[in-house]
Amino acid sequence: MTPLELPQRAGPKPETQNRLPHSQLTQHGPDEVIAGLAAFCFALPDIIEEPSGISVPGSRALVLRDGVAGNPAAFMIGREFAHIHPRPDNGSMHLMLPPEDVAGL
């Protein structure tokens, strides 16, 4: 598997809403980019796809397989640590990182 290579973002950040569920309102990615992101994510070792246990209906969760060591601070619910939203937020992704992994980003 090769690393996911994305071009540098040009222009302003997308607009989002400031309430739950947090949603991206503008600049949705093309369907083929969203499909590529999902294919990359769900091909990662020890990652399984399940319906999200915490996000909007239709969200596709990245779940760390049982028996694989993981940092509990990275899990949103159960062993779900990220999810990809369906339309109208097509491709919007939430990812949980432990605070010590975010430092310096």
C-alpha positions in Angstrom: 0.0 0.0 0.0 1.3 3.5 -0.8 0.8 6.5 1.4 -2.2 8.7 0.6 -0.8 11.8 -1.2 -3.0 14.9 -1.3 -2.3 18.2 -2.9 -1.9 21.3 -0.8 -5.2 23.1 -0.2 -5.7 26.3 -2.2 -8.2 29.0 -1.2 -10.3 29.5 1.9 -11.4 26.8 4.3 -14.9 25.4 3.8 -17.8 26.8 5.8 -19.0 24.7 8.6 -21.9 24.9 11.1 -21.2 25.5 14.8 -23.7 23.0 16.2 -24.0 19.2 16.5 -23.8 17.4 14.3 -20.8 19.4 13.0 -21.3 19.6 9.3 -19.3 21.0 6.4 -21.6 23.3 4.3 -19.4 24.2 1.3 -16.6 22.7 -0.8 -17.6 19.1 -0.8 -15.1 16.8 -2.6 -15.8 15.0 -5.9 -17.3 11.6 -5.6 -14.1 9.9 -6.9 -12.0 11.6 -4.3 -14.4 10.5 -1.5 -14.4 7.0 -2.9 -10.6 7.0 -2.9 -10.4 8.2 0.7 -12.8 5.5 1.8 -10.9 2.8 -0.2 -7.6 3.9 1.4 -9.0 4.0 4.9 -10.8 0.7 4.8 -7.8 -1.1 3.3 -5.6 -0.2 6.3 -4.4 -3.1 8.3 -6.6 -4.0 11.3 -9.3 -1.5 10.3 -12.9 -2.7 9.8 -15.8 -0.7 8.4 -19.0 -0.5 10.5 -21.9 1.9 10.7 -20.9 4.7 13.0 -22.0 4.4 16.6 -21.8 8.1 17.2 -22.3 10.0 14.0 -25.3 10.7 11.7 -27.0 7.7 10.0 -25.1 6.5 7.0 -21.7 7.4 8.4 -19.0 4.8 7.7 -16.9 4.2 10.9 -13.2 3.2 11.0 -13.0 0.7 13.8 -9.8 -0.8 15.2 -10.2 -4.6 15.1 -10.6 -6.4 18.5 -7.4 -7.7 19.9 -5.3 -5.0 18.4 -3.7 -2.6 20.9 -4.9 1.0 20.7 -4.9 4.1 22.8 -8.3 4.4 24.5 -8.0 8.2 24.3 -8.3 7.9 20.5 -11.7 6.1 20.5 -15.0 8.0 20.1 -17.2 5.1 21.1 -16.3 1.5 21.3 -13.2 1.1 19.1 -14.4 3.7 16.6 -11.8 6.4 16.1 -13.0 8.1 12.8 -15.9 8.2 10.5 -16.8 9.5 7.0 -20.1 11.3 6.6 -22.6 10.5 3.9 -24.3 13.2 1.7 -25.0 16.1 2.2 -21.6 16.1 4.1 -20.1 13.8 1.6 -16.5 13.1 2.5 -16.4 15.1 5.6 -14.4 13.1 8.1 -14.0 13.2 11.8 -11.0 11.7 13.4 -10.2 11.4 17.1 -6.6 11.9 18.2 -5.2 11.7 21.7 -4.0 15.1 23.0 -0.4 14.0 23.1 -0.5 13.1 19.4 -2.0 16.5 18.4 0.7 18.5 20.2 2.7 20.4 17.6 0.3 20.0 14.7 
